[in-house]
């Protein structure tokens, strides 16, 4: 069964990304299958917190420029990251 956890707030700078990234890492360390979607289209930074240099993001997939498997980043410890887009 797939479970989803959403972290949201109407205000910026309250730690949504920090909570989401750290929760995803913790679950992955417990050998759970985890995919983290950074749905921020303004100032996405989950990839920065995970020390990942990305060439494509979720916006590229939604625009039809990339396939989903070209957007997903594999991040230790077994976490899959779908990076958000900045300034979209």
Steps between C-alpha positions, in 0.01 A plus 500: 500500500629845410491766768548870439608772739454864402684783672336835431459850636374830370816676615851471368807438712335287766699181436278302262792379290712419805221289650429326168865424420586379849186286521578345161858423604384341826243282324756395236748409775231272641502321160168647393456574130489880491454754222518869589323740264607861539186672372638851548498683167623826645816421694553124510794397714456136611773404253737750666427358845575153360823620332377414150580682177197460276466553127123447483204554731130428531416793274699341216287188541171692516594699188572172316871578453624207712374157603443444871792259529726776362392734779528262798827516697620208711626634830667296777366334715261365234283808461358608165474875447280675246640854510277806480552790264625842598352815351245314289 
